[in-house]
Amino acid sequence: MKLQGYMAKEPILRLMVFSASIFFIFLVFPLYPDSFLKSTYNSYSILVTPVDKAPRIGTEMQIPSSSSSTIVISIANESAGNVTGREVNNSQNSISLEAGADIIKNATKIQINNSSTQIILPTSPKEVGFNASKGQRSFHNRRDHDRLLKVTKSGVHNSSALTSIPYSASNKSRHDIIEGKNILHKRGDELSKAEESMKLQLSRLVRAQEGVAELESAGISCSSNVHLDLCVISKPIIIEKKNKSFTIYAPSSQNQPTERVVRPYPKKEDKNTMINWVAPVSILQGNTDSIKPPSCQVKHNVPALVFSFGGFTDNTYHKFSEVIIPLFITSRHFESRVQFVVTDNKLGETWKFRKLLKQLSPYKVIDAHAEDDTRVHCFPAAVVGLRYFDNLKVNSDDTPGGYTMIDFRKFLRDSYHLKVASILKPKRPKVLLISRRKTRSFLNEDKIVRLMKKLGFQVQKVKPYQMTNLDKFVKIVNSCDMMVGVHGAGLTNEIFLPDGAVMIQIVPLGLEWGSEHYYEMPAQNMGLKYLEYKIEPNESSLYDLYGPNDPVISDPASIWAKGYGIVKDFYLDRQQIKVNLARFRSTLLEALRLLS
């Protein structure tokens, strides 16, 4: 009180105090702001979250200014980002943090331009505005209301050290950010839980108990059967692109390096196909001095799943049986927390099946054939190869997550937004007739169509070129109550039929085994009603070529004994079908009964 009274009587002293305040605000504070702020105010730390749960460019997030702990900022990973904070009722910038592509790839710690600067946001009503691009700081008198952070595009202007933290985005355009004094402790708990969850998901892919023990002790477990090799790695790995394939470095404590080669496609029994059409993936184990892993350029926080789109995948049946269904089996239980790494994508299959792949993993596929990306990728774990059971088959007893073929068909409907789940006992059932043009085609197709219409069916005939646009064709299949076709890859589209639909397979001469195992048994497991029309020898064009007494007609088993090449030449490539309409009529009537 005495000092206040004294100053009131001394104008010169008041002028000196005012001048000192101005000197501090405009000259001293701009040089050393952080030290003053840290000692004066409660502060926020800026953190950046991994990509998969982050809001995209343009998302606004609300942050209570009354918080006394950590602000969590999420940045999308498709491009460089600029995080800009604004007052809700004020257009002036409160803070601008600009960063480059370095922060984008799931980093757990970001350091740009070899500098490490933490940006502080005070929680006082008198807040400091900090524009990172210009390096300017200034006071702004503001009310204590909420701030908004908005993700926008920008370039690199300043360096900042940021630490990633998981963030669960809601479906709203504005996301509330969780704050609290124990957020860093919670982050540790969350990361620990995420790591344990990942290890559990990985262990479900290891079948034998000794394999699980090996995975826990060594961080890697590999298994083999007649169809495939599969390696599960639960420790950090580095993936480098080499010769249209990949080399995986799995650092360990062992002095002597070891190498395992896996061709990640489930047809190991066909050696020629595996050697000629499936690129080898090399897994190197050893200490860093022995295997000399390259430096990491892109860091991910989910496991990698490495598989091949090679083999027989120019054929629709093999695409689904040996890649799409095994991919569903192997990855679905990760609940999208997995990133695909693909070899042999020469035909652009990842684009053709993008809707299915996107449902299993939201991340961009890392493609061995993509020449625009040669970066070295780091993952916390990896799976090399796919689980596979049999032809168009999902074995629920041995599938991680216990999925069935019914679950797979629902997954297809969800991915392609197919509307019809089950047939509704139509008065005039709609039939999809698969029309073949080169081999195993109908020689009396027009008469078959007229017979179907006479019995009350609506007939939609599709030719091979109409099946190439999968997105459109699956909707046609899903709108039908029945499918009819000669044994061949086109029948694979039975997987898109509604539950309760009828599938009629025309079984050519000499192809009974394939008809049963490739389409009959899978159809029954899908909830479809299966019928077959097995042709008589005289309904095959081979009958006219070779006569009734030739082994091709009278003894197909002897032809099979000569090998698949001979079988393919006769029964798959040379054979056409002329259906006996009187006999086929009975099959169609049975189909009508099943549908009604």
C-alpha positions as CSV (number, residue, x, y, z in Angstrom):
1,M,0.0,0.0,0.0
2,K,2.8,2.4,0.8
3,L,4.5,1.5,-2.6
4,Q,1.2,2.2,-4.4
5,G,0.8,5.5,-2.7
6,Y,4.4,6.5,-3.3
7,M,4.1,5.7,-7.1
8,A,0.9,7.7,-7.3
9,K,2.9,10.7,-6.1
10,E,5.8,10.1,-8.4
11,P,4.9,10.3,-12.1
12,I,8.5,9.8,-13.1
13,L,8.7,6.5,-11.3
14,R,5.4,5.4,-12.9
15,L,6.9,6.2,-16.3
16,M,10.0,4.2,-15.6
17,V,7.9,1.1,-14.6
18,F,5.7,1.4,-17.7
19,S,8.8,1.7,-20.0
20,A,10.4,-1.4,-18.4
21,S,7.2,-3.4,-19.1
22,I,7.2,-2.3,-22.7
23,F,10.9,-3.2,-23.0
24,F,10.2,-6.7,-21.6
25,I,7.1,-7.4,-23.8
26,F,8.5,-6.3,-27.1
27,L,12.3,-7.0,-26.8
28,V,13.0,-9.6,-24.1
29,F,9.9,-11.9,-24.4
30,P,10.2,-12.6,-28.1
31,L,13.8,-13.8,-27.6
32,Y,13.0,-16.2,-24.8
33,P,9.2,-17.0,-24.8
34,D,9.2,-20.7,-24.0
35,S,11.1,-20.3,-20.7
36,F,8.7,-17.7,-19.5
37,L,5.6,-19.6,-20.5
38,K,6.8,-22.9,-19.0
39,S,7.3,-21.2,-15.7
40,T,4.2,-19.1,-15.8
41,Y,1.3,-21.2,-17.3
42,N,0.0,-24.7,-17.4
43,S,0.8,-25.9,-21.0
44,Y,-0.2,-28.3,-23.7
45,S,2.1,-30.5,-25.7
46,I,1.4,-31.1,-29.3
47,L,1.2,-34.7,-30.4
48,V,0.5,-36.3,-33.8
49,T,-1.3,-39.6,-34.1
50,P,-0.8,-42.5,-36.5
51,V,-2.7,-42.4,-39.8
52,D,-5.4,-45.1,-39.7
53,K,-7.7,-43.4,-37.2
54,A,-6.7,-39.9,-38.0
55,P,-9.2,-37.4,-39.4
56,R,-8.6,-36.4,-43.0
57,I,-7.7,-33.1,-44.6
58,G,-10.2,-30.4,-43.7
59,T,-11.4,-32.0,-40.4
60,E,-11.9,-29.7,-37.5
61,M,-11.3,-30.8,-33.9
62,Q,-12.5,-29.0,-30.8
63,I,-10.1,-28.5,-27.8
64,P,-11.3,-27.1,-24.4
65,S,-9.0,-24.3,-23.4
66,S,-9.6,-25.0,-19.8
67,S,-7.6,-28.2,-20.1
68,S,-4.4,-28.4,-18.2
69,S,-2.7,-31.3,-19.9
70,T,-2.1,-32.5,-23.5
71,I,-3.7,-31.6,-26.8
72,V,-3.7,-34.4,-29.3
73,I,-3.6,-33.3,-32.9
74,S,-4.3,-35.9,-35.7
75,I,-2.8,-35.5,-39.2
76,A,-3.8,-37.5,-42.3
77,N,-1.0,-39.3,-44.1
78,E,-1.7,-38.8,-47.7
79,S,0.2,-35.5,-48.0
80,A,2.1,-33.0,-45.9
81,G,-0.1,-31.3,-43.3
82,N,-0.5,-28.0,-41.6
83,V,-2.3,-27.9,-38.3
84,T,-3.9,-24.5,-37.6
85,G,-5.6,-23.5,-34.4
86,R,-8.3,-20.8,-34.4
87,E,-10.6,-19.2,-31.8
88,V,-14.2,-20.3,-32.3
89,N,-15.4,-16.7,-32.3
90,N,-12.2,-15.2,-33.6
91,S,-10.4,-15.6,-36.9
92,Q,-7.0,-14.7,-35.6
93,N,-4.5,-17.6,-35.6
94,S,-3.7,-18.9,-32.1
95,I,-1.1,-21.4,-33.2
96,S,0.2,-22.7,-36.5
97,L,2.3,-25.8,-36.6
98,E,3.6,-26.6,-40.1
99,A,5.3,-29.8,-40.9
100,G,6.3,-31.9,-43.9
101,A,5.9,-35.5,-45.2
102,D,8.3,-36.7,-42.5
103,I,5.5,-36.7,-40.0
104,I,3.1,-38.5,-42.2
105,K,4.0,-42.1,-42.2
106,N,2.9,-43.4,-38.7
107,A,6.0,-42.0,-37.0
108,T,6.3,-42.4,-33.3
109,K,8.7,-39.5,-33.1
110,I,9.2,-36.8,-35.6
111,Q,12.3,-34.6,-36.0
112,I,12.6,-32.2,-39.0
113,N,15.7,-30.5,-40.1
114,N,17.7,-32.1,-37.2
115,S,15.9,-29.7,-34.7
116,S,13.8,-30.6,-31.7
117,T,11.5,-27.9,-30.6
118,Q,8.4,-28.4,-28.5
119,I,5.7,-25.9,-29.1
120,I,3.9,-24.7,-25.9
121,L,0.3,-23.5,-25.7
122,P,-0.4,-21.7,-22.4
123,T,-3.9,-22.0,-20.9
124,S,-4.1,-18.4,-19.6
125,P,-6.8,-16.0,-20.9
126,K,-3.8,-14.0,-22.0
127,E,-2.5,-16.4,-24.6
128,V,0.5,-16.3,-26.8
129,G,0.0,-16.6,-30.6
130,F,2.8,-18.4,-32.3
131,N,3.1,-18.6,-36.1
132,A,5.6,-21.3,-36.9
133,S,6.0,-20.3,-40.6
134,K,7.0,-16.7,-39.7
135,G,8.6,-17.4,-36.3
136,Q,6.6,-14.5,-34.7
137,R,5.1,-14.4,-31.2
138,S,2.7,-11.8,-29.8
139,F,0.1,-11.3,-27.1
140,H,-3.6,-11.5,-27.7
141,N,-6.2,-10.7,-25.1
142,R,-8.9,-13.4,-25.5
143,R,-11.7,-14.9,-23.6
144,D,-11.2,-18.3,-22.2
145,H,-13.3,-20.2,-24.8
146,D,-12.6,-23.3,-27.0
147,R,-10.1,-23.4,-29.8
148,L,-10.5,-25.3,-33.1
149,L,-7.7,-27.2,-34.8
150,K,-8.1,-27.8,-38.5
151,V,-6.0,-30.1,-40.7
152,T,-5.1,-28.3,-44.0
153,K,-2.4,-28.8,-46.7
154,S,0.9,-27.0,-46.4
155,G,4.6,-27.4,-46.8
156,V,7.6,-27.5,-44.5
157,H,8.4,-24.2,-42.8
158,N,9.6,-25.0,-39.3
159,S,10.9,-28.0,-37.3
160,S,9.1,-29.6,-34.4
161,A,9.5,-32.7,-32.3
162,L,6.2,-34.5,-32.1
163,T,5.2,-37.8,-30.4
164,S,2.4,-40.0,-31.8
165,I,-0.5,-41.1,-29.7
166,P,-3.5,-43.2,-30.7
167,Y,-6.7,-41.4,-31.5
168,S,-10.2,-42.8,-32.0
169,A,-12.0,-40.6,-34.5
170,S,-15.8,-40.4,-34.3
171,N,-18.1,-40.1,-37.3
172,K,-18.8,-36.5,-36.7
173,S,-17.0,-33.8,-38.7
174,R,-15.9,-32.2,-35.4
175,H,-13.9,-34.4,-33.1
176,D,-13.6,-33.9,-29.4
177,I,-10.1,-34.5,-28.1
178,I,-9.6,-36.4,-24.9
179,E,-7.5,-34.5,-22.4
180,G,-6.3,-35.3,-18.9
181,K,-3.2,-35.0,-16.7
182,N,-2.5,-38.7,-17.1
183,I,-2.7,-38.8,-20.8
184,L,0.9,-39.9,-21.3
185,H,0.5,-42.7,-18.8
186,K,-2.7,-43.7,-20.6
187,R,-0.8,-43.6,-23.9
188,G,1.6,-46.1,-22.5
189,D,-1.2,-48.4,-21.4
190,E,-2.9,-48.1,-24.8
191,L,0.3,-48.9,-26.7
192,S,0.9,-51.9,-24.4
193,K,-2.7,-53.1,-24.9
194,A,-2.3,-52.6,-28.7
195,E,0.9,-54.6,-28.7
196,E,-0.6,-57.4,-26.7
197,S,-3.6,-57.4,-29.0
198,M,-1.4,-57.6,-32.0
199,K,0.6,-60.5,-30.6
200,L,-2.6,-62.4,-29.9
201,Q,-3.8,-61.8,-33.4
202,L,-0.5,-63.0,-34.8
203,S,-0.5,-66.1,-32.6
204,R,-3.9,-67.1,-34.0
205,L,-2.2,-67.7,-37.3
206,V,0.2,-70.3,-35.8
207,R,-1.5,-73.7,-35.7
208,A,0.7,-75.9,-33.5
209,Q,1.4,-75.2,-29.8
210,E,5.1,-75.5,-30.3
211,G,4.8,-72.9,-33.0
212,V,3.2,-70.5,-30.6
213,A,6.0,-71.2,-28.1
214,E,8.6,-70.5,-30.8
215,L,6.8,-67.3,-31.8
216,E,7.0,-66.1,-28.1
217,S,10.6,-67.0,-27.6
218,A,12.2,-66.3,-31.0
219,G,9.7,-63.7,-32.4
220,I,9.2,-65.8,-35.6
221,S,7.4,-69.1,-36.4
222,C,7.3,-70.7,-39.8
223,S,5.1,-73.6,-40.9
224,S,4.7,-75.6,-44.1
225,N,2.1,-78.0,-45.6
226,V,1.4,-79.5,-49.0
227,H,-0.1,-76.2,-50.2
228,L,1.9,-73.4,-48.6
229,D,4.7,-71.9,-46.5
230,L,3.6,-69.4,-43.8
231,C,5.9,-67.3,-41.6
232,V,4.6,-65.2,-38.7
233,I,7.0,-62.6,-37.2
234,S,6.0,-60.8,-34.0
235,K,9.1,-58.5,-33.8
236,P,10.0,-55.4,-35.7
237,I,11.1,-56.0,-39.3
238,I,12.3,-54.0,-42.3
239,I,11.1,-54.6,-45.8
240,E,13.1,-53.6,-48.8
241,K,12.0,-53.9,-52.4
242,K,14.3,-56.0,-54.6
243,N,13.9,-57.4,-58.1
244,K,10.1,-57.0,-58.2
245,S,9.8,-58.7,-54.8
246,F,10.9,-58.0,-51.2
247,T,13.6,-58.8,-48.8
248,I,12.5,-58.9,-45.1
249,Y,15.1,-58.1,-42.4
250,A,14.3,-59.6,-39.0
251,P,17.1,-58.5,-36.7
252,S,17.9,-60.9,-33.9
253,S,20.8,-61.7,-31.5
254,Q,22.2,-64.6,-33.5
255,N,25.6,-64.0,-35.0
256,Q,25.3,-66.3,-38.0
257,P,22.7,-64.9,-40.5
258,T,20.0,-67.3,-41.8
259,E,17.8,-66.9,-44.9
260,R,14.4,-68.4,-45.5
261,V,12.7,-68.1,-48.9
262,V,8.9,-68.1,-49.0
263,R,6.7,-67.9,-52.2
264,P,3.5,-66.5,-50.6
265,Y,0.9,-68.3,-52.8
266,P,-0.9,-71.4,-51.7
267,K,-0.1,-73.8,-54.6
268,K,3.2,-75.2,-53.4
269,E,2.3,-78.6,-54.8
270,D,2.5,-77.1,-58.3
271,K,6.3,-76.5,-58.5
272,N,6.3,-75.2,-62.1
273,T,3.7,-72.5,-61.3
274,M,5.4,-71.5,-58.1
275,I,8.8,-71.2,-59.8
276,N,7.6,-69.4,-62.9
277,W,4.8,-67.2,-61.6
278,V,5.3,-66.5,-57.9
279,A,8.2,-64.2,-56.9
280,P,10.3,-65.4,-53.9
281,V,10.3,-63.3,-50.7
282,S,13.5,-63.6,-48.7
283,I,13.5,-63.4,-44.9
284,L,16.9,-62.6,-43.3
285,Q,17.6,-63.2,-39.6
286,G,20.7,-62.2,-37.7
287,N,22.3,-59.3,-35.9
288,T,22.5,-56.0,-37.6
289,D,26.2,-56.5,-38.5
290,S,25.6,-59.8,-40.2
291,I,22.4,-59.0,-42.2
292,K,23.1,-55.3,-42.7
293,P,19.5,-54.0,-42.8
294,P,18.9,-50.7,-44.7
295,S,17.8,-47.6,-42.9
296,C,14.1,-47.2,-42.3
297,Q,12.4,-44.5,-44.5
298,V,8.7,-45.1,-43.7
299,K,7.5,-46.4,-40.3
300,H,4.2,-48.2,-39.9
301,N,2.4,-49.1,-36.6
302,V,0.4,-52.1,-37.9
303,P,1.7,-55.5,-39.1
304,A,2.5,-56.2,-42.7
305,L,0.8,-59.0,-44.6
306,V,2.9,-60.2,-47.6
307,F,1.2,-62.2,-50.3
308,S,1.3,-62.9,-54.1
309,F,-1.2,-62.2,-56.9
310,G,0.7,-64.5,-59.1
311,G,0.1,-68.2,-59.8
312,F,-3.1,-69.0,-61.7
313,T,-4.7,-65.6,-61.0
314,D,-5.5,-64.9,-64.6
315,N,-8.5,-67.1,-63.9
316,T,-11.5,-65.9,-61.8
317,Y,-11.8,-69.2,-59.8
318,H,-8.1,-69.1,-58.8
319,K,-8.3,-65.5,-57.9
320,F,-11.0,-66.1,-55.3
321,S,-10.0,-69.6,-54.2
322,E,-6.2,-68.9,-53.8
323,V,-6.0,-65.2,-53.0
324,I,-9.2,-63.4,-52.0
325,I,-10.6,-66.1,-49.7
326,P,-7.2,-66.9,-48.1
327,L,-6.6,-63.1,-47.7
328,F,-10.0,-62.8,-45.9
329,I,-9.1,-65.8,-43.6
330,T,-5.6,-64.4,-42.8
331,S,-6.5,-60.7,-42.3
332,R,-10.1,-60.3,-41.2
333,H,-9.4,-60.9,-37.5
334,F,-6.9,-58.0,-37.5
335,E,-10.0,-55.7,-37.8
336,S,-8.3,-53.5,-40.5
337,R,-5.1,-53.1,-38.4
338,V,-2.9,-54.6,-41.1
339,Q,-1.2,-53.4,-44.2
340,F,-0.9,-55.4,-47.4
341,V,2.4,-55.9,-49.2
342,V,1.9,-57.5,-52.6
343,T,4.1,-59.3,-55.2
344,D,3.3,-60.3,-58.8
345,N,0.6,-57.7,-59.2
346,K,1.3,-57.5,-62.9
347,L,-2.3,-57.5,-64.0
348,G,-3.3,-54.7,-61.6
349,E,-5.4,-57.1,-59.5
350,T,-5.2,-54.8,-56.4
351,W,-7.1,-52.2,-58.4
352,K,-9.7,-54.7,-59.7
353,F,-10.4,-56.0,-56.1
354,R,-9.8,-52.6,-54.4
355,K,-13.3,-52.6,-52.8
356,L,-12.5,-56.0,-51.1
357,L,-9.0,-55.0,-50.1
358,K,-10.2,-51.7,-48.7
359,Q,-12.6,-53.5,-46.4
360,L,-9.8,-55.6,-45.0
361,S,-7.1,-52.8,-44.8
362,P,-7.6,-49.0,-45.2
363,Y,-3.9,-48.5,-46.0
364,K,-2.4,-48.1,-49.5
365,V,-1.1,-51.4,-50.8
366,I,2.7,-51.6,-51.0
367,D,3.3,-53.1,-54.5
368,A,6.5,-54.7,-55.6
369,H,5.7,-53.7,-59.2
370,A,5.1,-50.0,-58.3
371,E,8.2,-48.2,-59.7
372,D,7.3,-44.9,-58.1
373,D,7.9,-46.2,-54.6
374,T,11.3,-47.7,-53.7
375,R,11.3,-46.6,-50.1
376,V,12.3,-48.9,-47.2
377,H,9.4,-49.7,-44.9
378,C,9.5,-50.7,-41.2
379,F,6.7,-52.6,-39.4
380,P,6.2,-53.9,-35.8
381,A,5.5,-57.4,-37.1
382,A,4.7,-59.3,-40.3
383,V,2.9,-62.3,-41.8
384,V,4.4,-63.8,-45.0
385,G,2.0,-66.0,-46.8
386,L,-1.8,-66.8,-46.6
387,R,-3.8,-69.4,-44.7
388,Y,-5.5,-71.7,-47.1
389,F,-7.9,-74.6,-46.6
390,D,-9.2,-75.9,-49.9
391,N,-11.2,-74.9,-53.0
392,L,-13.4,-71.9,-52.3
393,K,-13.4,-73.0,-48.6
394,V,-13.4,-71.3,-45.2
395,N,-12.9,-73.7,-42.3
396,S,-14.5,-72.1,-39.3
397,D,-12.9,-74.6,-36.9
398,D,-9.4,-73.5,-37.9
399,T,-9.9,-69.9,-38.9
400,P,-8.7,-67.0,-36.8
401,G,-11.9,-65.4,-35.6
402,G,-14.0,-68.5,-36.4
403,Y,-15.3,-67.1,-39.7
404,T,-17.4,-69.2,-42.1
405,M,-18.2,-69.2,-45.8
406,I,-21.5,-67.4,-44.8
407,D,-19.4,-64.7,-43.2
408,F,-17.3,-64.4,-46.3
409,R,-20.4,-63.9,-48.5
410,K,-21.7,-61.3,-46.2
411,F,-18.3,-59.6,-46.5
412,L,-18.7,-59.6,-50.2
413,R,-22.2,-58.1,-50.0
414,D,-21.0,-55.4,-47.7
415,S,-18.0,-54.6,-49.9
416,Y,-20.0,-54.3,-53.1
417,H,-23.1,-52.9,-51.5
418,L,-25.2,-55.8,-52.7
419,K,-28.8,-55.4,-51.7
420,V,-30.2,-59.0,-51.9
421,A,-29.2,-61.2,-49.0
422,S,-31.9,-64.0,-49.6
423,I,-34.3,-64.9,-52.4
424,L,-38.0,-64.1,-51.8
425,K,-39.7,-67.0,-53.6
426,P,-40.3,-65.1,-56.9
427,K,-43.2,-66.0,-59.2
428,R,-41.0,-65.8,-62.2
429,P,-37.4,-66.7,-61.1
430,K,-34.6,-64.8,-62.7
431,V,-31.9,-67.1,-64.2
432,L,-28.3,-66.1,-65.0
433,L,-27.1,-68.2,-67.9
434,I,-23.3,-68.2,-68.2
435,S,-22.6,-68.2,-71.9
436,R,-19.1,-69.6,-73.0
437,R,-17.6,-68.9,-76.4
438,K,-14.4,-70.9,-76.9
439,T,-14.5,-74.2,-74.9
440,R,-17.3,-76.1,-73.2
441,S,-19.8,-73.9,-74.8
442,F,-23.5,-74.8,-75.5
443,L,-24.1,-75.9,-79.0
444,N,-27.9,-75.4,-78.6
445,E,-27.9,-72.4,-76.4
446,D,-30.9,-70.7,-78.0
447,K,-33.0,-73.7,-77.5
448,I,-32.0,-73.9,-73.8
449,V,-33.1,-70.2,-73.4
450,R,-36.5,-70.9,-75.1
451,L,-37.0,-73.9,-72.8
452,M,-36.3,-71.8,-69.7
453,K,-38.7,-69.1,-70.7
454,K,-41.4,-71.6,-71.6
455,L,-41.1,-73.0,-68.0
456,G,-41.6,-69.5,-66.5
457,F,-38.0,-68.3,-66.0
458,Q,-36.8,-64.8,-66.8
459,V,-33.4,-65.4,-68.5
460,Q,-30.4,-63.1,-68.4
461,K,-27.6,-64.4,-70.6
462,V,-24.1,-63.1,-69.9
463,K,-21.0,-63.4,-72.1
464,P,-17.4,-63.5,-70.9
465,Y,-16.7,-59.8,-71.8
466,Q,-19.7,-58.8,-69.7
467,M,-18.0,-60.3,-66.6
468,T,-14.8,-58.2,-66.8
469,N,-16.3,-55.2,-64.9
470,L,-16.6,-56.9,-61.6
471,D,-18.2,-54.0,-59.8
472,K,-21.1,-54.0,-62.2
473,F,-21.3,-57.8,-62.8
474,V,-21.7,-58.8,-59.2
475,K,-24.8,-56.7,-58.9
476,I,-26.3,-58.6,-61.9
477,V,-25.5,-61.9,-60.2
478,N,-26.9,-60.8,-56.9
479,S,-30.2,-59.9,-58.6
480,C,-30.7,-63.5,-59.8
481,D,-32.5,-66.4,-58.2
482,M,-30.6,-69.1,-60.1
483,M,-27.4,-69.6,-62.1
484,V,-26.8,-72.1,-64.9
485,G,-23.5,-72.9,-66.6
486,V,-21.0,-75.5,-67.8
487,H,-18.2,-76.4,-65.4
488,G,-15.7,-73.5,-65.6
489,A,-14.4,-70.4,-63.9
490,G,-17.6,-68.4,-64.6
491,L,-19.4,-70.5,-62.0
492,T,-17.2,-68.9,-59.3
493,N,-19.7,-66.1,-59.4
494,E,-22.0,-68.3,-57.4
495,I,-20.4,-66.6,-54.4
496,F,-22.5,-63.5,-55.2
497,L,-25.8,-65.2,-55.4
498,P,-28.4,-64.5,-52.6
499,D,-28.9,-67.2,-49.9
500,G,-31.3,-69.8,-51.0
501,A,-30.5,-69.4,-54.7
502,V,-30.1,-72.4,-57.0
503,M,-26.9,-73.2,-58.8
504,I,-27.1,-75.7,-61.7
505,Q,-23.8,-77.0,-63.0
506,I,-23.6,-78.8,-66.3
507,V,-21.0,-81.5,-65.8
508,P,-19.0,-82.3,-69.0
509,L,-17.5,-85.7,-69.8
510,G,-14.4,-86.5,-67.8
511,L,-14.7,-83.5,-65.4
512,E,-16.7,-85.1,-62.6
513,W,-14.0,-84.6,-59.9
514,G,-13.4,-81.0,-60.6
515,S,-17.1,-80.2,-60.8
516,E,-17.7,-81.7,-57.4
517,H,-14.7,-80.2,-55.5
518,Y,-14.6,-76.8,-57.2
519,Y,-18.3,-75.8,-57.3
520,E,-20.6,-78.4,-55.8
521,M,-19.1,-78.7,-52.3
522,P,-18.5,-74.9,-52.0
523,A,-22.1,-74.1,-53.1
524,Q,-23.5,-76.3,-50.4
525,N,-21.2,-74.6,-47.8
526,M,-22.5,-71.2,-49.0
527,G,-26.2,-71.8,-48.3
528,L,-27.0,-72.3,-51.9
529,K,-29.2,-75.1,-53.4
530,Y,-27.1,-77.2,-55.7
531,L,-28.3,-79.2,-58.7
532,E,-26.2,-80.8,-61.5
533,Y,-26.9,-82.0,-64.9
534,K,-24.3,-84.6,-65.9
535,I,-24.2,-85.1,-69.6
536,E,-24.3,-88.4,-71.4
537,P,-21.4,-89.3,-73.7
538,N,-23.4,-88.5,-76.8
539,E,-24.1,-84.9,-75.5
540,S,-20.3,-84.2,-75.8
541,S,-18.7,-83.0,-79.1
542,L,-15.9,-85.5,-78.3
543,Y,-18.4,-88.4,-79.1
544,D,-18.6,-87.4,-82.7
545,L,-14.8,-86.9,-82.9
546,Y,-13.7,-90.2,-81.4
547,G,-16.6,-92.5,-81.3
548,P,-18.1,-94.5,-78.5
549,N,-15.3,-97.0,-78.1
550,D,-12.3,-94.6,-77.8
551,P,-10.9,-94.4,-74.3
552,V,-11.6,-90.6,-74.4
553,I,-15.3,-91.6,-74.3
554,S,-15.4,-95.0,-72.7
555,D,-12.6,-94.7,-70.1
556,P,-11.9,-91.1,-69.0
557,A,-9.9,-92.5,-66.0
558,S,-7.3,-93.8,-68.3
559,I,-6.9,-90.4,-69.8
560,W,-6.5,-88.9,-66.3
561,A,-3.8,-91.4,-65.6
562,K,-1.7,-89.8,-68.4
563,G,-1.5,-86.5,-66.5
564,Y,-3.3,-83.2,-66.3
565,G,-1.9,-81.9,-69.6
566,I,-3.6,-84.6,-71.6
567,V,-6.9,-84.1,-69.6
568,K,-6.8,-80.4,-70.3
569,D,-6.3,-81.0,-73.9
570,F,-9.3,-83.3,-74.4
571,Y,-11.9,-82.4,-71.8
572,L,-11.3,-78.8,-71.1
573,D,-10.1,-77.4,-74.4
574,R,-11.7,-79.5,-77.1
575,Q,-15.1,-80.3,-75.6
576,Q,-18.4,-78.6,-76.4
577,I,-21.9,-79.4,-75.0
578,K,-25.2,-80.2,-76.8
579,V,-27.8,-80.5,-74.0
580,N,-30.6,-83.1,-74.2
581,L,-33.5,-80.7,-73.7
582,A,-35.9,-83.5,-72.5
583,R,-33.5,-84.6,-69.8
584,F,-32.6,-81.0,-68.9
585,R,-36.2,-80.1,-68.5
586,S,-36.5,-82.3,-65.4
587,T,-33.6,-80.5,-63.8
588,L,-35.2,-77.1,-64.4
589,L,-38.5,-78.3,-62.9
590,E,-36.6,-79.5,-59.8
591,A,-35.1,-76.0,-59.6
592,L,-38.5,-74.4,-59.8
593,R,-39.7,-76.6,-56.9
594,L,-36.7,-75.6,-54.8
595,L,-37.3,-71.9,-55.4
596,S,-40.9,-72.2,-54.5
